[in-house]
């Protein structure tokens, strides 16, 4: 009985570690050129890069790198995370593209 209990506990721990800890970073690194815009409120600011193709949101911990470059055209590189948004009833609500681990290449 004790062996069976130990095997079950081992299997549960193994499955949990595999599910939570084994994911590799598979976000593609993209190069983006666009105008830096600040939206939102003073409590919840959202920094955007408006490009010719898409709008990218800058991750909250990266805002300090670009906050001084508002209304300027920048080229940067970063990891892109694409999230498909849905309403509560399941209907498509749009796509959110977020950049993190950014590196500024040029500022115009």
Gaussian input, Z-matrix of N, CA and C with variables (Angstrom, degrees):
# hf/3-21g

backbone

0 1
 N
 C     1     B1
 C     2     B2     1     A1
 N     3     B3     2     A2     1     D1
 C     4     B4     3     A3     2     D2
 C     5     B5     4     A4     3     D3
 N     6     B6     5     A5     4     D4
 C     7     B7     6     A6     5     D5
 C     8     B8     7     A7     6     D6
 N     9     B9     8     A8     7     D7
 C    10    B10     9     A9     8     D8
 C    11    B11    10    A10     9     D9
 N    12    B12    11    A11    10    D10
 C    13    B13    12    A12    11    D11
 C    14    B14    13    A13    12    D12
 N    15    B15    14    A14    13    D13
 C    16    B16    15    A15    14    D14
 C    17    B17    16    A16    15    D15
 N    18    B18    17    A17    16    D16
 C    19    B19    18    A18    17    D17
 C    20    B20    19    A19    18    D18
 N    21    B21    20    A20    19    D19
 C    22    B22    21    A21    20    D20
 C    23    B23    22    A22    21    D21
 N    24    B24    23    A23    22    D22
 C    25    B25    24    A24    23    D23
 C    26    B26    25    A25    24    D24
 N    27    B27    26    A26    25    D25
 C    28    B28    27    A27    26    D26
 C    29    B29    28    A28    27    D27
 N    30    B30    29    A29    28    D28
 C    31    B31    30    A30    29    D29
 C    32    B32    31    A31    30    D30
 N    33    B33    32    A32    31    D31
 C    34    B34    33    A33    32    D32
 C    35    B35    34    A34    33    D33
 N    36    B36    35    A35    34    D34
 C    37    B37    36    A36    35    D35
 C    38    B38    37    A37    36    D36
 N    39    B39    38    A38    37    D37
 C    40    B40    39    A39    38    D38
 C    41    B41    40    A40    39    D39
 N    42    B42    41    A41    40    D40
 C    43    B43    42    A42    41    D41
 C    44    B44    43    A43    42    D42
 N    45    B45    44    A44    43    D43
 C    46    B46    45    A45    44    D44
 C    47    B47    46    A46    45    D45
 N    48    B48    47    A47    46    D46
 C    49    B49    48    A48    47    D47
 C    50    B50    49    A49    48    D48
 N    51    B51    50    A50    49    D49
 C    52    B52    51    A51    50    D50
 C    53    B53    52    A52    51    D51
 N    54    B54    53    A53    52    D52
 C    55    B55    54    A54    53    D53
 C    56    B56    55    A55    54    D54
 N    57    B57    56    A56    55    D55
 C    58    B58    57    A57    56    D56
 C    59    B59    58    A58    57    D57
 N    60    B60    59    A59    58    D58
 C    61    B61    60    A60    59    D59
 C    62    B62    61    A61    60    D60
 N    63    B63    62    A62    61    D61
 C    64    B64    63    A63    62    D62
 C    65    B65    64    A64    63    D63
 N    66    B66    65    A65    64    D64
 C    67    B67    66    A66    65    D65
 C    68    B68    67    A67    66    D66
 N    69    B69    68    A68    67    D67
 C    70    B70    69    A69    68    D68
 C    71    B71    70    A70    69    D69
 N    72    B72    71    A71    70    D70
 C    73    B73    72    A72    71    D71
 C    74    B74    73    A73    72    D72
 N    75    B75    74    A74    73    D73
 C    76    B76    75    A75    74    D74
 C    77    B77    76    A76    75    D75
 N    78    B78    77    A77    76    D76
 C    79    B79    78    A78    77    D77
 C    80    B80    79    A79    78    D78
 N    81    B81    80    A80    79    D79
 C    82    B82    81    A81    80    D80
 C    83    B83    82    A82    81    D81
 N    84    B84    83    A83    82    D82
 C    85    B85    84    A84    83    D83
 C    86    B86    85    A85    84    D84
 N    87    B87    86    A86    85    D85
 C    88    B88    87    A87    86    D86
 C    89    B89    88    A88    87    D87
 N    90    B90    89    A89    88    D88
 C    91    B91    90    A90    89    D89
 C    92    B92    91    A91    90    D90
 N    93    B93    92    A92    91    D91
 C    94    B94    93    A93    92    D92
 C    95    B95    94    A94    93    D93
 N    96    B96    95    A95    94    D94
 C    97    B97    96    A96    95    D95
 C    98    B98    97    A97    96    D96
 N    99    B99    98    A98    97    D97
 C   100   B100    99    A99    98    D98
 C   101   B101   100   A100    99    D99
 N   102   B102   101   A101   100   D100
 C   103   B103   102   A102   101   D101
 C   104   B104   103   A103   102   D102
 N   105   B105   104   A104   103   D103
 C   106   B106   105   A105   104   D104
 C   107   B107   106   A106   105   D105
 N   108   B108   107   A107   106   D106
 C   109   B109   108   A108   107   D107
 C   110   B110   109   A109   108   D108
 N   111   B111   110   A110   109   D109
 C   112   B112   111   A111   110   D110
 C   113   B113   112   A112   111   D111
 N   114   B114   113   A113   112   D112
 C   115   B115   114   A114   113   D113
 C   116   B116   115   A115   114   D114
 N   117   B117   116   A116   115   D115
 C   118   B118   117   A117   116   D116
 C   119   B119   118   A118   117   D117
 N   120   B120   119   A119   118   D118
 C   121   B121   120   A120   119   D119
 C   122   B122   121   A121   120   D120
 N   123   B123   122   A122   121   D121
 C   124   B124   123   A123   122   D122
 C   125   B125   124   A124   123   D123
 N   126   B126   125   A125   124   D124
 C   127   B127   126   A126   125   D125
 C   128   B128   127   A127   126   D126
 N   129   B129   128   A128   127   D127
 C   130   B130   129   A129   128   D128
 C   131   B131   130   A130   129   D129
 N   132   B132   131   A131   130   D130
 C   133   B133   132   A132   131   D131
 C   134   B134   133   A133   132   D132
 N   135   B135   134   A134   133   D133
 C   136   B136   135   A135   134   D134
 C   137   B137   136   A136   135   D135
 N   138   B138   137   A137   136   D136
 C   139   B139   138   A138   137   D137
 C   140   B140   139   A139   138   D138
 N   141   B141   140   A140   139   D139
 C   142   B142   141   A141   140   D140
 C   143   B143   142   A142   141   D141
 N   144   B144   143   A143   142   D142
 C   145   B145   144   A144   143   D143
 C   146   B146   145   A145   144   D144
 N   147   B147   146   A146   145   D145
 C   148   B148   147   A147   146   D146
 C   149   B149   148   A148   147   D147
 N   150   B150   149   A149   148   D148
 C   151   B151   150   A150   149   D149
 C   152   B152   151   A151   150   D150
 N   153   B153   152   A152   151   D151
 C   154   B154   153   A153   152   D152
 C   155   B155   154   A154   153   D153
 N   156   B156   155   A155   154   D154
 C   157   B157   156   A156   155   D155
 C   158   B158   157   A157   156   D156
 N   159   B159   158   A158   157   D157
 C   160   B160   159   A159   158   D158
 C   161   B161   160   A160   159   D159
 N   162   B162   161   A161   160   D160
 C   163   B163   162   A162   161   D161
 C   164   B164   163   A163   162   D162
 N   165   B165   164   A164   163   D163
 C   166   B166   165   A165   164   D164
 C   167   B167   166   A166   165   D165
 N   168   B168   167   A167   166   D166
 C   169   B169   168   A168   167   D167
 C   170   B170   169   A169   168   D168
 N   171   B171   170   A170   169   D169
 C   172   B172   171   A171   170   D170
 C   173   B173   172   A172   171   D171
 N   174   B174   173   A173   172   D172
 C   175   B175   174   A174   173   D173
 C   176   B176   175   A175   174   D174
 N   177   B177   176   A176   175   D175
 C   178   B178   177   A177   176   D176
 C   179   B179   178   A178   177   D177
 N   180   B180   179   A179   178   D178
 C   181   B181   180   A180   179   D179
 C   182   B182   181   A181   180   D180
 N   183   B183   182   A182   181   D181
 C   184   B184   183   A183   182   D182
 C   185   B185   184   A184   183   D183
 N   186   B186   185   A185   184   D184
 C   187   B187   186   A186   185   D185
 C   188   B188   187   A187   186   D186
 N   189   B189   188   A188   187   D187
 C   190   B190   189   A189   188   D188
 C   191   B191   190   A190   189   D189
 N   192   B192   191   A191   190   D190
 C   193   B193   192   A192   191   D191
 C   194   B194   193   A193   192   D192
 N   195   B195   194   A194   193   D193
 C   196   B196   195   A195   194   D194
 C   197   B197   196   A196   195   D195
 N   198   B198   197   A197   196   D196
 C   199   B199   198   A198   197   D197
 C   200   B200   199   A199   198   D198
 N   201   B201   200   A200   199   D199
 C   202   B202   201   A201   200   D200
 C   203   B203   202   A202   201   D201
 N   204   B204   203   A203   202   D202
 C   205   B205   204   A204   203   D203
 C   206   B206   205   A205   204   D204
 N   207   B207   206   A206   205   D205
 C   208   B208   207   A207   206   D206
 C   209   B209   208   A208   207   D207
 N   210   B210   209   A209   208   D208
 C   211   B211   210   A210   209   D209
 C   212   B212   211   A211   210   D210
 N   213   B213   212   A212   211   D211
 C   214   B214   213   A213   212   D212
 C   215   B215   214   A214   213   D213
 N   216   B216   215   A215   214   D214
 C   217   B217   216   A216   215   D215
 C   218   B218   217   A217   216   D216
 N   219   B219   218   A218   217   D217
 C   220   B220   219   A219   218   D218
 C   221   B221   220   A220   219   D219
 N   222   B222   221   A221   220   D220
 C   223   B223   222   A222   221   D221
 C   224   B224   223   A223   222   D222
 N   225   B225   224   A224   223   D223
 C   226   B226   225   A225   224   D224
 C   227   B227   226   A226   225   D225
 N   228   B228   227   A227   226   D226
 C   229   B229   228   A228   227   D227
 C   230   B230   229   A229   228   D228
 N   231   B231   230   A230   229   D229
 C   232   B232   231   A231   230   D230
 C   233   B233   232   A232   231   D231
 N   234   B234   233   A233   232   D232
 C   235   B235   234   A234   233   D233
 C   236   B236   235   A235   234   D234
 N   237   B237   236   A236   235   D235
 C   238   B238   237   A237   236   D236
 C   239   B239   238   A238   237   D237
 N   240   B240   239   A239   238   D238
 C   241   B241   240   A240   239   D239
 C   242   B242   241   A241   240   D240
 N   243   B243   242   A242   241   D241
 C   244   B244   243   A243   242   D242
 C   245   B245   244   A244   243   D243
 N   246   B246   245   A245   244   D244
 C   247   B247   246   A246   245   D245
 C   248   B248   247   A247   246   D246
 N   249   B249   248   A248   247   D247
 C   250   B250   249   A249   248   D248
 C   251   B251   250   A250   249   D249
 N   252   B252   251   A251   250   D250
 C   253   B253   252   A252   251   D251
 C   254   B254   253   A253   252   D252
 N   255   B255   254   A254   253   D253
 C   256   B256   255   A255   254   D254
 C   257   B257   256   A256   255   D255
 N   258   B258   257   A257   256   D256
 C   259   B259   258   A258   257   D257
 C   260   B260   259   A259   258   D258
 N   261   B261   260   A260   259   D259
 C   262   B262   261   A261   260   D260
 C   263   B263   262   A262   261   D261
 N   264   B264   263   A263   262   D262
 C   265   B265   264   A264   263   D263
 C   266   B266   265   A265   264   D264
 N   267   B267   266   A266   265   D265
 C   268   B268   267   A267   266   D266
 C   269   B269   268   A268   267   D267
 N   270   B270   269   A269   268   D268
 C   271   B271   270   A270   269   D269
 C   272   B272   271   A271   270   D270
 N   273   B273   272   A272   271   D271
 C   274   B274   273   A273   272   D272
 C   275   B275   274   A274   273   D273
 N   276   B276   275   A275   274   D274
 C   277   B277   276   A276   275   D275
 C   278   B278   277   A277   276   D276
 N   279   B279   278   A278   277   D277
 C   280   B280   279   A279   278   D278
 C   281   B281   280   A280   279   D279
 N   282   B282   281   A281   280   D280
 C   283   B283   282   A282   281   D281
 C   284   B284   283   A283   282   D282
 N   285   B285   284   A284   283   D283
 C   286   B286   285   A285   284   D284
 C   287   B287   286   A286   285   D285
 N   288   B288   287   A287   286   D286
 C   289   B289   288   A288   287   D287
 C   290   B290   289   A289   288   D288
 N   291   B291   290   A290   289   D289
 C   292   B292   291   A291   290   D290
 C   293   B293   292   A292   291   D291
 N   294   B294   293   A293   292   D292
 C   295   B295   294   A294   293   D293
 C   296   B296   295   A295   294   D294
 N   297   B297   296   A296   295   D295
 C   298   B298   297   A297   296   D296
 C   299   B299   298   A298   297   D297
 N   300   B300   299   A299   298   D298
 C   301   B301   300   A300   299   D299
 C   302   B302   301   A301   300   D300
 N   303   B303   302   A302   301   D301
 C   304   B304   303   A303   302   D302
 C   305   B305   304   A304   303   D303
 N   306   B306   305   A305   304   D304
 C   307   B307   306   A306   305   D305
 C   308   B308   307   A307   306   D306
 N   309   B309   308   A308   307   D307
 C   310   B310   309   A309   308   D308
 C   311   B311   310   A310   309   D309
 N   312   B312   311   A311   310   D310
 C   313   B313   312   A312   311   D311
 C   314   B314   313   A313   312   D312
 N   315   B315   314   A314   313   D313
 C   316   B316   315   A315   314   D314
 C   317   B317   316   A316   315   D315
 N   318   B318   317   A317   316   D316
 C   319   B319   318   A318   317   D317
 C   320   B320   319   A319   318   D318
 N   321   B321   320   A320   319   D319
 C   322   B322   321   A321   320   D320
 C   323   B323   322   A322   321   D321

   B1=1.4623
   B2=1.5225
   B3=1.3403
   B4=1.4587
   B5=1.5239
   B6=1.3277
   B7=1.4625
   B8=1.5207
   B9=1.3038
   B10=1.4568
   B11=1.5218
   B12=1.3161
   B13=1.4611
   B14=1.5278
   B15=1.3280
   B16=1.4644
   B17=1.5255
   B18=1.3208
   B19=1.4652
   B20=1.5281
   B21=1.3184
   B22=1.4648
   B23=1.5271
   B24=1.3123
   B25=1.4691
   B26=1.5255
   B27=1.3389
   B28=1.4612
   B29=1.5263
   B30=1.3263
   B31=1.4597
   B32=1.5214
   B33=1.3169
   B34=1.4679
   B35=1.5219
   B36=1.3196
   B37=1.4679
   B38=1.5199
   B39=1.3220
   B40=1.4657
   B41=1.5260
   B42=1.3209
   B43=1.4635
   B44=1.5262
   B45=1.3140
   B46=1.4678
   B47=1.5209
   B48=1.3240
   B49=1.4661
   B50=1.5177
   B51=1.3204
   B52=1.4637
   B53=1.5203
   B54=1.3157
   B55=1.4664
   B56=1.5187
   B57=1.3233
   B58=1.4548
   B59=1.5246
   B60=1.3045
   B61=1.4481
   B62=1.5002
   B63=1.2976
   B64=1.4498
   B65=1.5151
   B66=1.2877
   B67=1.4656
   B68=1.5145
   B69=1.3128
   B70=1.4501
   B71=1.5233
   B72=1.3121
   B73=1.4582
   B74=1.5248
   B75=1.3217
   B76=1.4589
   B77=1.5260
   B78=1.3358
   B79=1.4506
   B80=1.5191
   B81=1.3423
   B82=1.4612
   B83=1.5333
   B84=1.3133
   B85=1.4576
   B86=1.5236
   B87=1.3384
   B88=1.4590
   B89=1.5198
   B90=1.3285
   B91=1.4582
   B92=1.5227
   B93=1.3345
   B94=1.4582
   B95=1.5192
   B96=1.3332
   B97=1.4578
   B98=1.5145
   B99=1.3468
   B100=1.4530
   B101=1.5092
   B102=1.3242
   B103=1.4586
   B104=1.5255
   B105=1.3209
   B106=1.4679
   B107=1.5257
   B108=1.3384
   B109=1.4662
   B110=1.5218
   B111=1.3107
   B112=1.4586
   B113=1.5200
   B114=1.3319
   B115=1.4658
   B116=1.5196
   B117=1.2940
   B118=1.4597
   B119=1.5171
   B120=1.3243
   B121=1.4605
   B122=1.5274
   B123=1.3243
   B124=1.4646
   B125=1.5277
   B126=1.3221
   B127=1.4618
   B128=1.5242
   B129=1.3225
   B130=1.4589
   B131=1.5276
   B132=1.3411
   B133=1.4637
   B134=1.5294
   B135=1.3172
   B136=1.4607
   B137=1.5205
   B138=1.3049
   B139=1.4499
   B140=1.5196
   B141=1.3324
   B142=1.4590
   B143=1.5162
   B144=1.3177
   B145=1.4574
   B146=1.5214
   B147=1.3383
   B148=1.4620
   B149=1.5151
   B150=1.3223
   B151=1.4552
   B152=1.5074
   B153=1.3116
   B154=1.4611
   B155=1.5271
   B156=1.3416
   B157=1.4605
   B158=1.5240
   B159=1.3337
   B160=1.4571
   B161=1.5260
   B162=1.3318
   B163=1.4611
   B164=1.5214
   B165=1.3397
   B166=1.4574
   B167=1.5182
   B168=1.3066
   B169=1.4626
   B170=1.5224
   B171=1.3131
   B172=1.4494
   B173=1.5257
   B174=1.3318
   B175=1.4612
   B176=1.5266
   B177=1.3184
   B178=1.4700
   B179=1.5245
   B180=1.3162
   B181=1.4579
   B182=1.5249
   B183=1.3330
   B184=1.4660
   B185=1.5261
   B186=1.3393
   B187=1.4698
   B188=1.5217
   B189=1.3291
   B190=1.4673
   B191=1.5246
   B192=1.3354
   B193=1.4605
   B194=1.5250
   B195=1.3476
   B196=1.4659
   B197=1.5252
   B198=1.3064
   B199=1.4620
   B200=1.5269
   B201=1.3208
   B202=1.4624
   B203=1.5297
   B204=1.3040
   B205=1.4639
   B206=1.5230
   B207=1.3206
   B208=1.4610
   B209=1.5211
   B210=1.3284
   B211=1.4658
   B212=1.5238
   B213=1.3205
   B214=1.4529
   B215=1.5199
   B216=1.3075
   B217=1.4543
   B218=1.5244
   B219=1.3179
   B220=1.4588
   B221=1.5267
   B222=1.3036
   B223=1.4552
   B224=1.5196
   B225=1.3141
   B226=1.4553
   B227=1.5086
   B228=1.3123
   B229=1.4473
   B230=1.5169
   B231=1.3158
   B232=1.4529
   B233=1.5084
   B234=1.3121
   B235=1.4600
   B236=1.5238
   B237=1.3059
   B238=1.4655
   B239=1.5257
   B240=1.3293
   B241=1.4540
   B242=1.5216
   B243=1.3203
   B244=1.4638
   B245=1.5201
   B246=1.3345
   B247=1.4582
   B248=1.5156
   B249=1.3144
   B250=1.4564
   B251=1.5225
   B252=1.3301
   B253=1.4592
   B254=1.5276
   B255=1.3131
   B256=1.4662
   B257=1.5231
   B258=1.3246
   B259=1.4528
   B260=1.5254
   B261=1.3224
   B262=1.4633
   B263=1.5281
   B264=1.3261
   B265=1.4611
   B266=1.5253
   B267=1.3422
   B268=1.4620
   B269=1.5136
   B270=1.3197
   B271=1.4660
   B272=1.5257
   B273=1.3225
   B274=1.4582
   B275=1.5270
   B276=1.3456
   B277=1.4620
   B278=1.5217
   B279=1.3192
   B280=1.4545
   B281=1.5151
   B282=1.3310
   B283=1.4560
   B284=1.5160
   B285=1.3136
   B286=1.4639
   B287=1.5262
   B288=1.3221
   B289=1.4553
   B290=1.5167
   B291=1.3250
   B292=1.4612
   B293=1.5186
   B294=1.3308
   B295=1.4652
   B296=1.5175
   B297=1.3285
   B298=1.4599
   B299=1.5234
   B300=1.3174
   B301=1.4662
   B302=1.5270
   B303=1.3260
   B304=1.4575
   B305=1.5278
   B306=1.3294
   B307=1.4597
   B308=1.5173
   B309=1.3251
   B310=1.4693
   B311=1.5147
   B312=1.3270
   B313=1.4641
   B314=1.5262
   B315=1.3527
   B316=1.4601
   B317=1.5216
   B318=1.3341
   B319=1.4595
   B320=1.5208
   B321=1.3333
   B322=1.4751
   B323=1.4972
   A1=111.04
   A2=115.92
   A3=119.42
   A4=110.88
   A5=116.07
   A6=119.33
   A7=111.04
   A8=116.63
   A9=120.60
   A10=110.70
   A11=116.87
   A12=121.50
   A13=110.82
   A14=117.40
   A15=121.04
   A16=112.01
   A17=117.25
   A18=121.10
   A19=110.34
   A20=117.25
   A21=121.24
   A22=110.70
   A23=117.78
   A24=121.34
   A25=110.10
   A26=117.01
   A27=120.86
   A28=111.32
   A29=116.98
   A30=120.54
   A31=111.94
   A32=117.39
   A33=120.41
   A34=111.12
   A35=117.51
   A36=120.58
   A37=110.24
   A38=118.11
   A39=121.71
   A40=111.44
   A41=116.47
   A42=120.41
   A43=110.51
   A44=117.79
   A45=121.63
   A46=111.24
   A47=117.32
   A48=120.74
   A49=110.26
   A50=117.15
   A51=119.98
   A52=111.45
   A53=117.32
   A54=121.04
   A55=112.28
   A56=118.24
   A57=120.58
   A58=114.07
   A59=118.09
   A60=119.29
   A61=116.68
   A62=119.51
   A63=119.12
   A64=114.16
   A65=118.44
   A66=120.29
   A67=110.43
   A68=115.21
   A69=119.94
   A70=109.01
   A71=115.15
   A72=120.18
   A73=108.04
   A74=117.04
   A75=120.64
   A76=112.32
   A77=117.39
   A78=120.30
   A79=108.94
   A80=117.59
   A81=118.98
   A82=111.41
   A83=115.88
   A84=121.52
   A85=107.15
   A86=115.88
   A87=121.19
   A88=109.77
   A89=115.29
   A90=121.43
   A91=107.12
   A92=116.08
   A93=122.90
   A94=109.49
   A95=116.50
   A96=122.12
   A97=107.36
   A98=116.43
   A99=120.33
   A100=111.58
   A101=115.31
   A102=122.98
   A103=109.04
   A104=116.71
   A105=122.35
   A106=108.18
   A107=116.12
   A108=121.16
   A109=109.58
   A110=116.29
   A111=122.37
   A112=108.01
   A113=116.59
   A114=121.53
   A115=108.15
   A116=116.63
   A117=121.23
   A118=111.37
   A119=115.59
   A120=121.59
   A121=108.73
   A122=115.65
   A123=118.63
   A124=111.43
   A125=117.44
   A126=120.80
   A127=112.48
   A128=116.71
   A129=121.88
   A130=110.19
   A131=117.51
   A132=119.17
   A133=111.18
   A134=115.98
   A135=122.28
   A136=106.93
   A137=116.98
   A138=122.30
   A139=108.34
   A140=116.68
   A141=122.60
   A142=110.77
   A143=115.34
   A144=122.57
   A145=105.16
   A146=116.67
   A147=121.36
   A148=108.55
   A149=116.21
   A150=121.49
   A151=110.78
   A152=116.15
   A153=120.11
   A154=111.35
   A155=117.43
   A156=120.75
   A157=113.33
   A158=116.92
   A159=121.42
   A160=110.43
   A161=114.26
   A162=121.96
   A163=106.21
   A164=116.60
   A165=121.85
   A166=109.21
   A167=116.94
   A168=123.39
   A169=107.14
   A170=116.62
   A171=121.41
   A172=107.96
   A173=117.20
   A174=121.59
   A175=109.85
   A176=116.39
   A177=122.09
   A178=112.69
   A179=118.42
   A180=119.86
   A181=113.30
   A182=117.94
   A183=123.08
   A184=112.85
   A185=117.86
   A186=121.46
   A187=111.90
   A188=117.67
   A189=120.69
   A190=113.02
   A191=117.54
   A192=120.91
   A193=112.61
   A194=117.40
   A195=120.76
   A196=114.70
   A197=119.06
   A198=121.17
   A199=112.16
   A200=118.34
   A201=122.04
   A202=112.59
   A203=118.04
   A204=121.77
   A205=113.11
   A206=117.30
   A207=120.71
   A208=110.62
   A209=115.87
   A210=125.13
   A211=112.85
   A212=117.42
   A213=121.53
   A214=108.83
   A215=116.13
   A216=121.33
   A217=109.10
   A218=116.19
   A219=121.14
   A220=110.06
   A221=114.76
   A222=121.83
   A223=106.13
   A224=115.74
   A225=119.35
   A226=110.25
   A227=114.07
   A228=121.77
   A229=107.74
   A230=117.10
   A231=120.20
   A232=112.59
   A233=115.65
   A234=122.15
   A235=108.90
   A236=116.36
   A237=121.43
   A238=110.54
   A239=114.97
   A240=122.03
   A241=107.30
   A242=116.63
   A243=121.71
   A244=108.44
   A245=116.31
   A246=122.25
   A247=109.31
   A248=116.60
   A249=120.90
   A250=108.18
   A251=117.17
   A252=122.03
   A253=110.48
   A254=115.30
   A255=121.48
   A256=109.77
   A257=115.58
   A258=121.04
   A259=108.73
   A260=116.54
   A261=121.13
   A262=112.11
   A263=117.21
   A264=119.91
   A265=112.75
   A266=117.65
   A267=121.37
   A268=115.28
   A269=118.09
   A270=120.20
   A271=110.23
   A272=115.86
   A273=122.86
   A274=109.93
   A275=116.96
   A276=121.07
   A277=112.44
   A278=117.96
   A279=120.31
   A280=111.66
   A281=114.48
   A282=121.57
   A283=108.99
   A284=116.82
   A285=122.15
   A286=107.78
   A287=115.62
   A288=121.88
   A289=107.94
   A290=116.34
   A291=120.66
   A292=109.40
   A293=115.01
   A294=121.46
   A295=109.69
   A296=116.34
   A297=121.21
   A298=107.69
   A299=115.68
   A300=122.23
   A301=110.58
   A302=115.24
   A303=120.15
   A304=111.46
   A305=113.12
   A306=122.08
   A307=106.33
   A308=116.94
   A309=121.71
   A310=108.88
   A311=115.75
   A312=121.58
   A313=110.09
   A314=116.88
   A315=119.19
   A316=110.18
   A317=115.08
   A318=122.70
   A319=107.40
   A320=116.87
   A321=121.62
   A322=110.98
   D1=-41.44
   D2=-179.77
   D3=-66.08
   D4=-37.58
   D5=178.84
   D6=-64.96
   D7=-42.10
   D8=178.57
   D9=-61.86
   D10=-42.82
   D11=178.22
   D12=-62.91
   D13=-42.31
   D14=177.78
   D15=-64.32
   D16=-39.81
   D17=178.24
   D18=-64.25
   D19=-43.74
   D20=178.95
   D21=-62.77
   D22=-44.33
   D23=178.97
   D24=-63.35
   D25=-43.10
   D26=178.17
   D27=-60.68
   D28=-43.65
   D29=178.96
   D30=-63.97
   D31=-41.43
   D32=178.60
   D33=-63.80
   D34=-42.78
   D35=178.55
   D36=-65.58
   D37=-41.65
   D38=-179.72
   D39=-62.29
   D40=-45.22
   D41=179.77
   D42=-64.01
   D43=-41.55
   D44=179.60
   D45=-64.06
   D46=-45.81
   D47=179.12
   D48=-63.39
   D49=-42.18
   D50=179.05
   D51=-63.30
   D52=-43.15
   D53=-176.72
   D54=-70.22
   D55=-36.57
   D56=-174.39
   D57=-98.85
   D58=-31.82
   D59=-169.90
   D60=-106.56
   D61=-4.92
   D62=-173.00
   D63=-103.75
   D64=7.35
   D65=-179.00
   D66=-75.77
   D67=128.78
   D68=175.93
   D69=-89.45
   D70=159.79
   D71=178.82
   D72=-78.36
   D73=102.46
   D74=-177.57
   D75=-108.09
   D76=20.54
   D77=177.36
   D78=-75.99
   D79=128.67
   D80=-179.80
   D81=-71.48
   D82=147.08
   D83=175.05
   D84=-90.35
   D85=124.81
   D86=-177.71
   D87=-121.94
   D88=156.47
   D89=173.98
   D90=-108.82
   D91=128.47
   D92=-172.66
   D93=-125.14
   D94=137.32
   D95=173.00
   D96=-124.79
   D97=129.00
   D98=179.41
   D99=-178.01
   D100=-179.04
   D101=-178.36
   D102=-92.08
   D103=135.55
   D104=179.65
   D105=-83.52
   D106=126.64
   D107=178.74
   D108=-130.16
   D109=144.51
   D110=175.91
   D111=-106.69
   D112=125.96
   D113=177.40
   D114=-127.40
   D115=178.30
   D116=178.84
   D117=92.36
   D118=-153.90
   D119=-178.96
   D120=-120.78
   D121=175.82
   D122=179.39
   D123=-66.07
   D124=-28.76
   D125=177.50
   D126=-80.21
   D127=-33.43
   D128=-177.24
   D129=-130.07
   D130=71.74
   D131=-179.94
   D132=-73.47
   D133=150.88
   D134=177.28
   D135=-136.27
   D136=119.15
   D137=-179.49
   D138=-97.52
   D139=131.20
   D140=-176.44
   D141=-122.37
   D142=152.48
   D143=168.52
   D144=-115.07
   D145=114.54
   D146=179.30
   D147=-95.29
   D148=106.92
   D149=178.62
   D150=-100.78
   D151=-177.53
   D152=-179.78
   D153=-74.72
   D154=-24.48
   D155=-177.92
   D156=-100.95
   D157=-45.39
   D158=-172.71
   D159=-140.86
   D160=176.18
   D161=170.50
   D162=-116.98
   D163=128.03
   D164=179.66
   D165=-110.66
   D166=135.24
   D167=173.58
   D168=-89.72
   D169=139.77
   D170=177.34
   D171=-91.81
   D172=133.88
   D173=179.85
   D174=-57.72
   D175=146.67
   D176=-174.04
   D177=-57.07
   D178=-36.88
   D179=-178.74
   D180=-78.99
   D181=-2.81
   D182=179.45
   D183=-105.72
   D184=-4.74
   D185=-174.01
   D186=-59.97
   D187=-36.85
   D188=-177.27
   D189=-60.05
   D190=-27.60
   D191=-179.70
   D192=-69.38
   D193=-28.44
   D194=-172.25
   D195=-117.93
   D196=-3.53
   D197=-172.88
   D198=-60.58
   D199=-32.31
   D200=-179.04
   D201=-79.34
   D202=-5.99
   D203=-175.74
   D204=-104.79
   D205=24.01
   D206=179.90
   D207=-58.86
   D208=141.76
   D209=177.23
   D210=67.00
   D211=16.05
   D212=176.21
   D213=-114.02
   D214=155.13
   D215=177.53
   D216=-89.52
   D217=126.67
   D218=-179.25
   D219=-126.57
   D220=153.96
   D221=170.28
   D222=-118.56
   D223=126.44
   D224=-179.12
   D225=-142.20
   D226=167.28
   D227=-179.28
   D228=-126.17
   D229=140.00
   D230=-179.69
   D231=-168.06
   D232=170.75
   D233=177.25
   D234=-81.56
   D235=126.22
   D236=-177.34
   D237=-100.09
   D238=128.88
   D239=173.18
   D240=-113.73
   D241=123.21
   D242=-179.57
   D243=-108.16
   D244=123.58
   D245=-179.78
   D246=-120.56
   D247=126.57
   D248=176.12
   D249=-85.52
   D250=122.36
   D251=-177.08
   D252=-93.11
   D253=142.13
   D254=179.48
   D255=-133.80
   D256=146.16
   D257=172.86
   D258=-74.50
   D259=170.74
   D260=-178.95
   D261=-61.63
   D262=-28.01
   D263=179.64
   D264=-86.71
   D265=3.27
   D266=176.23
   D267=95.11
   D268=-5.87
   D269=-179.88
   D270=-72.08
   D271=147.89
   D272=179.68
   D273=-64.77
   D274=132.96
   D275=-177.17
   D276=-119.74
   D277=0.83
   D278=178.64
   D279=126.13
   D280=-176.43
   D281=-179.15
   D282=-125.35
   D283=134.52
   D284=177.05
   D285=-110.71
   D286=125.15
   D287=177.40
   D288=-110.72
   D289=125.78
   D290=-178.21
   D291=-123.66
   D292=140.23
   D293=177.48
   D294=-110.81
   D295=136.48
   D296=174.47
   D297=-138.73
   D298=168.15
   D299=-175.67
   D300=51.57
   D301=51.52
   D302=-174.45
   D303=-81.83
   D304=154.73
   D305=175.31
   D306=-135.65
   D307=123.39
   D308=-178.79
   D309=-78.25
   D310=127.65
   D311=-179.43
   D312=-97.84
   D313=-49.15
   D314=178.63
   D315=-153.40
   D316=156.42
   D317=177.69
   D318=-130.52
   D319=128.86
   D320=178.51
   D321=-100.71

